[in-house]
Amino acid sequence: MRIDAHHHLWDLAVRDQPWTRDLPTLRRSFTAADLRPALDRNAVDATVVVQTIAVPEETPELLALAAQDPHIRAVVGWTSLTDPGIADRLAELREGPGGSALVGVRHGIQDEADPDWAARPEVRRGIAAVGAAGLVYDLLVRPDQLAAAVRTVRELPDIRFVLDHAGNPVVGTDTLEPWTALLTELADCPNVAVKLSGLVTRTGPAPADDLRPYADVLLSTIGPHHLMYGSDWPVCLLAAGYDDVLSVAETLTDQLSAAERESVFGTTAARWYGIESAAAGEPPAGTTV
């Protein structure tokens, strides 16, 4: 399978997305039907849709979409990590329509002022509950929160993590060296995968050239078998269309073997999120860490 491991959907008629108010390109609804032509055009077999805002109503809606759309094979949703009843909330989501598509949970840590928010005891308890439910925890952090995220991954070795957008490095600045050091530390953790996603919006007119040093670090530290491609559509439209984003990712991985490229563009996401092959009807080998 070819998998897009990170995209979003929203309907402004159902719920506002306040973060788009100053972003005219994104200030409209984006549906599965809008995305489908790009997926078909690029032979993308399956996708992972990811939450956008921290409200309990959104995740059931995304799960319902997964139950209806053959492309959406997995959902990374939201629930409050600090809710003492988080285990019950996760069970309720899994018992609802499309609940079998729930593969992970994410909270926008990047919106929290505290750079060590992920290290708070009540947050750690919530992440542990996510892991106990057999789900992945997606980490969405700012650069100043990446060190705390790395500590969280190291200190919770039984939880499977995915680092979204490679930790959101500030491309084209003098931050490559400290980011590389943290990614090198993260690479020692077998319980984490990293998304090659959400980076084109941080580049100039030549995104592949701008991102080459970062991709080289990811491939040499994390490696292709713990790296997964995501379009970050429609947020990517701030800088490039779906086809262009995929083309950049293919360029950045052009030195890999065929098997390694299959990992980046499908196998890693299938294994990490437990996405079954539609053809085989069975989960890929090694769905646990």
C-alpha positions as a Markdown table, in Angstrom:
| # | Residue | x | y | z |
|---|---|---|---|---|
| 1 | Met | 0.0 | 0.0 | 0.0 |
| 2 | Arg | 0.9 | 3.6 | -0.6 |
| 3 | Ile | -0.2 | 5.5 | 2.5 |
| 4 | Asp | -0.5 | 9.2 | 3.3 |
| 5 | Ala | 0.1 | 9.1 | 7.0 |
| 6 | His | -1.0 | 12.7 | 7.8 |
| 7 | His | -3.8 | 14.8 | 6.5 |
| 8 | His | -6.8 | 16.8 | 7.8 |
| 9 | Leu | -10.5 | 17.3 | 7.0 |
| 10 | Trp | -12.9 | 19.9 | 8.3 |
| 11 | Asp | -16.3 | 21.4 | 7.6 |
| 12 | Leu | -16.8 | 25.0 | 8.6 |
| 13 | Ala | -20.5 | 24.5 | 8.4 |
| 14 | Val | -20.2 | 22.0 | 11.2 |
| 15 | Arg | -17.5 | 23.6 | 13.3 |
| 16 | Asp | -15.2 | 26.6 | 13.1 |
| 17 | Gln | -11.5 | 26.2 | 12.8 |
| 18 | Pro | -10.4 | 29.4 | 14.6 |
| 19 | Trp | -6.7 | 28.9 | 13.7 |
| 20 | Thr | -7.6 | 29.5 | 10.0 |
| 21 | Arg | -9.1 | 33.0 | 10.5 |
| 22 | Asp | -5.9 | 34.7 | 9.3 |
| 23 | Leu | -5.2 | 32.1 | 6.6 |
| 24 | Pro | -7.5 | 32.8 | 3.6 |
| 25 | Thr | -6.2 | 29.7 | 1.7 |
| 26 | Leu | -7.5 | 27.5 | 4.5 |
| 27 | Arg | -10.6 | 29.4 | 5.4 |
| 28 | Arg | -13.0 | 27.0 | 3.8 |
| 29 | Ser | -14.2 | 23.5 | 4.2 |
| 30 | Phe | -12.0 | 20.6 | 3.1 |
| 31 | Thr | -13.7 | 17.3 | 2.6 |
| 32 | Ala | -12.7 | 13.7 | 1.7 |
| 33 | Ala | -14.3 | 14.3 | -1.8 |
| 34 | Asp | -11.9 | 17.3 | -2.3 |
| 35 | Leu | -8.9 | 15.1 | -1.5 |
| 36 | Arg | -9.9 | 12.0 | -3.4 |
| 37 | Pro | -8.8 | 13.1 | -6.9 |
| 38 | Ala | -5.2 | 13.8 | -5.6 |
| 39 | Leu | -5.1 | 10.4 | -3.9 |
| 40 | Asp | -6.3 | 8.6 | -7.1 |
| 41 | Arg | -3.9 | 10.6 | -9.3 |
| 42 | Asn | -1.0 | 9.6 | -7.1 |
| 43 | Ala | -2.0 | 6.0 | -6.4 |
| 44 | Val | -2.4 | 6.6 | -2.7 |
| 45 | Asp | -4.3 | 3.6 | -1.3 |
| 46 | Ala | -4.9 | 4.6 | 2.3 |
| 47 | Thr | -4.7 | 7.7 | 4.5 |
| 48 | Val | -4.5 | 8.6 | 8.2 |
| 49 | Val | -6.7 | 11.6 | 9.1 |
| 50 | Val | -5.5 | 13.6 | 12.1 |
| 51 | Gln | -7.5 | 15.8 | 14.5 |
| 52 | Thr | -7.2 | 19.6 | 14.2 |
| 53 | Ile | -8.8 | 21.1 | 17.3 |
| 54 | Ala | -9.2 | 20.0 | 20.9 |
| 55 | Val | -13.0 | 19.4 | 21.1 |
| 56 | Pro | -14.5 | 16.0 | 21.9 |
| 57 | Glu | -17.0 | 16.1 | 19.1 |
| 58 | Glu | -14.4 | 16.1 | 16.3 |
| 59 | Thr | -13.0 | 12.5 | 16.7 |
| 60 | Pro | -16.4 | 10.7 | 16.4 |
| 61 | Glu | -17.0 | 12.7 | 13.2 |
| 62 | Leu | -13.7 | 11.6 | 11.8 |
| 63 | Leu | -14.4 | 8.0 | 12.8 |
| 64 | Ala | -17.8 | 8.2 | 11.0 |
| 65 | Leu | -16.0 | 9.4 | 7.9 |
| 66 | Ala | -13.6 | 6.5 | 8.1 |
| 67 | Ala | -16.5 | 4.1 | 8.2 |
| 68 | Gln | -17.8 | 5.6 | 4.9 |
| 69 | Asp | -14.6 | 6.4 | 2.9 |
| 70 | Pro | -12.4 | 3.6 | 1.6 |
| 71 | His | -9.3 | 5.7 | 1.6 |
| 72 | Ile | -9.5 | 6.7 | 5.2 |
| 73 | Arg | -8.1 | 3.7 | 7.0 |
| 74 | Ala | -7.0 | 5.3 | 10.3 |
| 75 | Val | -7.8 | 8.2 | 12.6 |
| 76 | Val | -5.6 | 10.0 | 15.1 |
| 77 | Gly | -8.1 | 11.7 | 17.3 |
| 78 | Trp | -8.3 | 13.8 | 20.4 |
| 79 | Thr | -9.4 | 13.3 | 23.9 |
| 80 | Ser | -8.2 | 15.1 | 27.1 |
| 81 | Leu | -5.1 | 13.5 | 28.4 |
| 82 | Thr | -5.8 | 15.0 | 31.9 |
| 83 | Asp | -9.3 | 13.5 | 32.1 |
| 84 | Pro | -9.3 | 11.0 | 34.9 |
| 85 | Gly | -11.8 | 9.0 | 32.9 |
| 86 | Ile | -9.6 | 8.9 | 29.7 |
| 87 | Ala | -9.7 | 5.1 | 29.5 |
| 88 | Asp | -13.5 | 5.2 | 29.4 |
| 89 | Arg | -13.5 | 8.0 | 26.8 |
| 90 | Leu | -11.2 | 5.9 | 24.5 |
| 91 | Ala | -13.4 | 2.8 | 25.0 |
| 92 | Glu | -16.5 | 4.9 | 24.0 |
| 93 | Leu | -14.8 | 6.1 | 20.9 |
| 94 | Arg | -13.8 | 2.6 | 19.8 |
| 95 | Glu | -17.3 | 1.3 | 20.4 |
| 96 | Gly | -19.0 | 4.0 | 18.3 |
| 97 | Pro | -19.4 | 4.1 | 14.5 |
| 98 | Gly | -16.0 | 3.6 | 12.8 |
| 99 | Gly | -14.4 | 3.1 | 16.1 |
| 100 | Ser | -12.1 | 0.3 | 14.8 |
| 101 | Ala | -10.3 | 3.0 | 12.8 |
| 102 | Leu | -9.1 | 4.8 | 15.9 |
| 103 | Val | -5.3 | 4.2 | 15.9 |
| 104 | Gly | -4.0 | 7.0 | 18.0 |
| 105 | Val | -4.5 | 10.2 | 20.0 |
| 106 | Arg | -2.9 | 13.6 | 19.6 |
| 107 | His | -3.0 | 16.9 | 21.6 |
| 108 | Gly | -1.6 | 20.1 | 20.2 |
| 109 | Ile | 1.3 | 20.4 | 22.6 |
| 110 | Gln | 2.6 | 23.2 | 20.4 |
| 111 | Asp | -0.2 | 25.4 | 21.7 |
| 112 | Glu | 0.8 | 24.9 | 25.3 |
| 113 | Ala | 3.0 | 27.7 | 26.8 |
| 114 | Asp | 4.9 | 25.3 | 29.0 |
| 115 | Pro | 7.8 | 23.7 | 27.1 |
| 116 | Asp | 7.8 | 20.8 | 29.5 |
| 117 | Trp | 4.0 | 20.3 | 29.3 |
| 118 | Ala | 4.4 | 16.7 | 28.1 |
| 119 | Ala | 6.4 | 15.9 | 31.3 |
| 120 | Arg | 3.6 | 16.8 | 33.7 |
| 121 | Pro | 2.5 | 13.8 | 35.8 |
| 122 | Glu | -1.2 | 14.1 | 34.8 |
| 123 | Val | -0.2 | 14.3 | 31.1 |
| 124 | Arg | 2.1 | 11.3 | 31.4 |
| 125 | Arg | -0.8 | 9.3 | 33.0 |
| 126 | Gly | -3.0 | 10.2 | 30.1 |
| 127 | Ile | -0.3 | 9.1 | 27.6 |
| 128 | Ala | 0.1 | 5.9 | 29.5 |
| 129 | Ala | -3.7 | 5.3 | 29.2 |
| 130 | Val | -3.5 | 5.8 | 25.5 |
| 131 | Gly | -0.7 | 3.2 | 25.3 |
| 132 | Ala | -2.7 | 0.8 | 27.5 |
| 133 | Ala | -5.6 | 1.0 | 25.1 |
| 134 | Gly | -3.2 | -0.2 | 22.3 |
| 135 | Leu | -3.1 | 3.2 | 20.6 |
| 136 | Val | -0.2 | 5.4 | 19.4 |
| 137 | Tyr | 0.4 | 8.8 | 20.8 |
| 138 | Asp | 1.3 | 11.5 | 18.1 |
| 139 | Leu | 3.6 | 14.3 | 19.4 |
| 140 | Leu | 2.9 | 17.7 | 17.9 |
| 141 | Val | 5.5 | 20.1 | 19.4 |
| 142 | Arg | 7.3 | 23.3 | 18.9 |
| 143 | Pro | 11.2 | 23.3 | 18.5 |
| 144 | Asp | 11.5 | 24.4 | 22.2 |
| 145 | Gln | 9.4 | 21.5 | 23.3 |
| 146 | Leu | 11.3 | 18.8 | 21.3 |
| 147 | Ala | 13.7 | 18.0 | 24.2 |
| 148 | Ala | 10.8 | 17.3 | 26.5 |
| 149 | Ala | 9.2 | 15.2 | 23.8 |
| 150 | Val | 12.4 | 13.1 | 23.5 |
| 151 | Arg | 12.5 | 12.6 | 27.2 |
| 152 | Thr | 8.9 | 11.5 | 27.2 |
| 153 | Val | 9.6 | 8.9 | 24.5 |
| 154 | Arg | 12.6 | 7.6 | 26.4 |
| 155 | Glu | 10.8 | 7.5 | 29.8 |
| 156 | Leu | 7.8 | 5.7 | 28.4 |
| 157 | Pro | 9.4 | 2.8 | 26.5 |
| 158 | Asp | 6.2 | 0.7 | 26.4 |
| 159 | Ile | 4.2 | 3.4 | 24.5 |
| 160 | Arg | 4.4 | 3.7 | 20.7 |
| 161 | Phe | 5.0 | 7.4 | 19.6 |
| 162 | Val | 5.0 | 9.2 | 16.3 |
| 163 | Leu | 6.7 | 12.6 | 16.1 |
| 164 | Asp | 4.7 | 14.8 | 13.7 |
| 165 | His | 6.4 | 17.0 | 11.2 |
| 166 | Ala | 9.9 | 15.9 | 12.3 |
| 167 | Gly | 9.5 | 18.0 | 15.4 |
| 168 | Asn | 8.8 | 21.2 | 13.4 |
| 169 | Pro | 12.4 | 22.4 | 12.8 |
| 170 | Val | 12.8 | 26.0 | 11.8 |
| 171 | Val | 14.2 | 25.4 | 8.3 |
| 172 | Gly | 17.0 | 27.6 | 7.0 |
| 173 | Thr | 18.3 | 28.8 | 10.3 |
| 174 | Asp | 21.1 | 27.9 | 12.6 |
| 175 | Thr | 19.0 | 25.3 | 14.4 |
| 176 | Leu | 20.0 | 22.3 | 12.3 |
| 177 | Glu | 22.7 | 21.2 | 14.8 |
| 178 | Pro | 20.6 | 21.2 | 18.0 |
| 179 | Trp | 17.7 | 19.6 | 16.1 |
| 180 | Thr | 20.1 | 16.9 | 14.7 |
| 181 | Ala | 21.4 | 16.2 | 18.3 |
| 182 | Leu | 17.8 | 15.6 | 19.5 |
| 183 | Leu | 16.9 | 13.4 | 16.5 |
| 184 | Thr | 20.1 | 11.4 | 17.1 |
| 185 | Glu | 19.0 | 10.9 | 20.7 |
| 186 | Leu | 15.5 | 10.0 | 19.6 |
| 187 | Ala | 16.9 | 7.4 | 17.1 |
| 188 | Asp | 18.0 | 5.3 | 20.1 |
| 189 | Cys | 14.3 | 4.7 | 21.0 |
| 190 | Pro | 12.7 | 1.8 | 19.2 |
| 191 | Asn | 9.3 | 2.9 | 20.3 |
| 192 | Val | 9.1 | 6.0 | 18.0 |
| 193 | Ala | 8.5 | 6.8 | 14.4 |
| 194 | Val | 8.8 | 10.2 | 12.7 |
| 195 | Lys | 6.7 | 11.8 | 10.0 |
| 196 | Leu | 8.2 | 13.4 | 6.9 |
| 197 | Ser | 5.4 | 15.8 | 6.8 |
| 198 | Gly | 4.4 | 19.4 | 7.3 |
| 199 | Leu | 7.8 | 20.9 | 6.3 |
| 200 | Val | 7.1 | 22.5 | 2.8 |
| 201 | Thr | 5.3 | 25.4 | 4.5 |
| 202 | Arg | 8.7 | 26.3 | 6.1 |
| 203 | Thr | 10.6 | 26.6 | 2.9 |
| 204 | Gly | 11.3 | 29.0 | 0.0 |
| 205 | Pro | 10.9 | 28.6 | -3.8 |
| 206 | Ala | 13.1 | 25.4 | -3.8 |
| 207 | Pro | 11.6 | 23.2 | -1.0 |
| 208 | Ala | 13.6 | 20.1 | -1.9 |
| 209 | Asp | 16.9 | 22.0 | -1.7 |
| 210 | Asp | 15.9 | 23.6 | 1.5 |
| 211 | Leu | 14.8 | 20.4 | 3.1 |
| 212 | Arg | 17.6 | 18.1 | 1.9 |
| 213 | Pro | 19.8 | 18.6 | 5.0 |
| 214 | Tyr | 16.9 | 17.8 | 7.2 |
| 215 | Ala | 15.9 | 14.7 | 5.2 |
| 216 | Asp | 19.5 | 13.5 | 5.2 |
| 217 | Val | 19.5 | 13.7 | 9.0 |
| 218 | Leu | 16.2 | 11.9 | 9.3 |
| 219 | Leu | 17.4 | 9.1 | 7.0 |
| 220 | Ser | 20.8 | 8.7 | 8.7 |
| 221 | Thr | 19.4 | 8.8 | 12.3 |
| 222 | Ile | 15.8 | 7.6 | 12.4 |
| 223 | Gly | 16.1 | 5.6 | 9.2 |
| 224 | Pro | 13.6 | 4.8 | 6.5 |
| 225 | His | 12.0 | 2.0 | 8.6 |
| 226 | His | 10.9 | 4.4 | 11.2 |
| 227 | Leu | 10.0 | 7.2 | 8.8 |
| 228 | Met | 6.6 | 7.8 | 7.2 |
| 229 | Tyr | 5.4 | 10.2 | 4.6 |
| 230 | Gly | 2.4 | 12.6 | 5.2 |
| 231 | Ser | 1.1 | 15.3 | 3.0 |
| 232 | Asp | -0.3 | 17.5 | 5.8 |
| 233 | Trp | -3.1 | 18.4 | 3.3 |
| 234 | Pro | -4.7 | 20.9 | 3.2 |
| 235 | Val | -2.3 | 22.9 | 5.4 |
| 236 | Cys | 0.4 | 22.2 | 2.7 |
| 237 | Leu | -1.6 | 24.4 | 0.3 |
| 238 | Leu | -0.1 | 27.4 | 2.0 |
| 239 | Ala | 3.0 | 26.5 | 0.1 |
| 240 | Ala | 2.3 | 23.8 | -2.5 |
| 241 | Gly | -0.3 | 21.5 | -4.0 |
| 242 | Tyr | -0.7 | 17.8 | -3.1 |
| 243 | Asp | 1.2 | 16.6 | -6.1 |
| 244 | Asp | 4.1 | 18.9 | -5.5 |
| 245 | Val | 4.4 | 17.9 | -1.8 |
| 246 | Leu | 4.6 | 14.3 | -2.7 |
| 247 | Ser | 7.1 | 15.0 | -5.4 |
| 248 | Val | 9.3 | 16.8 | -2.9 |
| 249 | Ala | 9.2 | 13.8 | -0.6 |
| 250 | Glu | 10.1 | 11.5 | -3.4 |
| 251 | Thr | 13.0 | 13.7 | -4.4 |
| 252 | Leu | 14.3 | 13.7 | -0.8 |
| 253 | Thr | 14.2 | 9.9 | -0.7 |
| 254 | Asp | 15.5 | 9.3 | -4.2 |
| 255 | Gln | 18.8 | 7.7 | -2.9 |
| 256 | Leu | 16.9 | 4.9 | -1.1 |
| 257 | Ser | 16.5 | 1.3 | -2.2 |
| 258 | Ala | 13.1 | 0.2 | -3.4 |
| 259 | Ala | 12.4 | -1.5 | -0.1 |
| 260 | Glu | 13.4 | 1.6 | 1.9 |
| 261 | Arg | 11.2 | 3.8 | -0.2 |
| 262 | Glu | 8.3 | 1.4 | 0.4 |
| 263 | Ser | 8.8 | 1.8 | 4.1 |
| 264 | Val | 8.7 | 5.6 | 3.9 |
| 265 | Phe | 5.7 | 5.7 | 1.7 |
| 266 | Gly | 3.7 | 2.9 | 3.2 |
| 267 | Thr | 5.1 | 0.1 | 5.3 |
| 268 | Thr | 6.2 | 2.2 | 8.3 |
| 269 | Ala | 2.7 | 3.8 | 8.6 |
| 270 | Ala | 1.0 | 0.4 | 8.1 |
| 271 | Arg | 3.1 | -1.2 | 10.7 |
| 272 | Trp | 3.0 | 1.6 | 13.2 |
| 273 | Tyr | -0.7 | 2.3 | 13.0 |
| 274 | Gly | -1.8 | -1.3 | 12.3 |
| 275 | Ile | -3.3 | -0.5 | 8.9 |
| 276 | Glu | -4.5 | -3.6 | 7.2 |
| 277 | Ser | -3.9 | -4.4 | 3.6 |
| 278 | Ala | -7.1 | -4.2 | 1.7 |
| 279 | Ala | -5.9 | -6.9 | -0.7 |
| 280 | Ala | -4.6 | -9.3 | 2.0 |
| 281 | Gly | -7.2 | -8.6 | 4.6 |
| 282 | Glu | -4.5 | -9.1 | 7.2 |
| 283 | Pro | -2.4 | -6.7 | 9.3 |
| 284 | Pro | 1.2 | -6.3 | 8.2 |
| 285 | Ala | 3.8 | -8.2 | 10.2 |
| 286 | Gly | 5.3 | -6.6 | 13.2 |
| 287 | Thr | 2.4 | -4.3 | 14.2 |
| 288 | Thr | 3.8 | -4.1 | 17.7 |
| 289 | Val | 7.1 | -2.6 | 18.9 |
